[in-house]
């Protein structure tokens, strides 16, 4: 398991490490606990999803470039400098303090 560090906030994160996990993403789920992290993505969609998500597009250094909430059946704009995408249940980013300009770090979880 991984975790997402946002300032002093630490959130559990699922890293899409395989093509299969990456292509399925959050499709078929009724929610997500913590964050779902995709590497090397510049655009995402919620076609076929059951719930709205917050999406953050991040630069290679972890700086958040663009944040949007996507309702089911939507496609995000392309964020050309994006090298990492973070997805979470809609409203999560506000609770975590994640916004444009925030620096995030994805790391291995320290726990078991």
C-alpha positions in Angstrom: 0.0 0.0 0.0 1.0 3.6 -0.6 0.2 6.9 1.0 -0.3 10.4 -0.4 1.4 13.2 1.6 -0.2 16.6 1.4 1.6 19.0 3.7 1.1 17.4 7.1 -1.9 15.3 5.9 -1.3 11.7 5.1 -3.9 9.8 3.1 -4.0 6.1 2.1 -3.4 5.7 -1.6 -3.8 2.9 -4.1 -1.2 3.2 -6.9 -2.2 1.9 -10.3 1.0 -0.1 -11.0 -0.2 -2.4 -13.7 -1.9 -1.8 -17.1 -4.9 -3.7 -16.0 -5.4 -1.7 -12.8 -4.7 1.5 -14.6 -7.2 0.8 -17.4 -10.0 -0.2 -15.0 -9.3 2.7 -12.6 -12.4 3.4 -10.4 -14.9 1.8 -12.9 -17.3 -0.5 -11.3 -16.7 0.8 -7.8 -19.2 2.5 -5.6 -16.6 4.7 -3.9 -12.9 5.0 -3.1 -11.1 5.0 0.3 -8.3 7.6 0.2 -6.7 8.3 -3.1 -6.2 6.5 -6.4 -3.0 7.5 -8.2 -2.3 7.1 -11.9 1.2 7.8 -13.3 1.8 9.4 -16.7 -1.7 10.6 -17.4 -2.7 13.9 -19.0 -6.5 13.3 -19.2 -9.1 11.1 -17.4 -12.8 10.3 -17.8 -15.7 9.2 -15.7 -17.6 7.4 -18.4 -19.3 4.4 -16.8 -18.5 5.6 -13.2 -21.1 5.6 -10.4 -19.9 8.6 -8.5 -18.2 12.0 -8.9 -14.5 12.4 -8.3 -12.0 15.1 -7.5 -9.0 15.0 -9.9 -5.6 16.6 -9.5 -3.1 16.7 -12.3 0.4 17.0 -11.0 3.8 17.9 -12.6 6.8 15.6 -12.3 7.9 17.3 -9.0 4.5 16.8 -7.4 3.1 20.3 -7.9 -0.6 20.3 -8.5 -1.2 22.0 -11.9 -5.0 21.7 -12.2 -7.9 20.5 -10.0 -11.4 19.6 -11.2 -14.4 17.7 -9.9 -15.8 15.4 -12.6 -19.3 14.0 -12.5 -20.1 10.6 -14.1 -20.0 10.6 -17.9 -17.5 13.4 -18.2 -14.0 13.8 -19.8 -11.4 16.1 -18.3 -9.4 18.6 -20.3 -5.9 17.6 -21.4 -3.2 18.9 -19.0 0.0 18.6 -21.1 2.5 19.0 -18.3 0.8 16.4 -16.1 2.9 13.4 -15.1 0.7 12.1 -12.2 -3.0 12.1 -11.6 -4.7 11.8 -8.2 -8.4 10.8 -8.0 -10.6 10.7 -4.9 -14.2 10.9 -3.9 -15.7 14.3 -4.7 -15.1 16.7 -1.7 -12.0 14.9 -0.5 -9.6 17.5 -1.8 -11.3 20.3 0.1 -11.0 18.2 3.3 -7.3 17.5 2.6 -6.4 21.0 1.6 -5.3 19.9 -1.9 -5.5 22.7 -4.4 -3.6 24.2 -7.3 0.0 24.9 -6.3 0.1 22.3 -3.5 3.0 19.8 -3.5 2.2 16.2 -3.1 4.4 13.1 -2.5 3.4 9.5 -3.1 5.4 7.1 -1.0 5.4 3.5 0.3 3.2 3.2 3.4 5.2 3.0 6.6 2.6 0.6 8.2 2.2 -3.1 7.8 
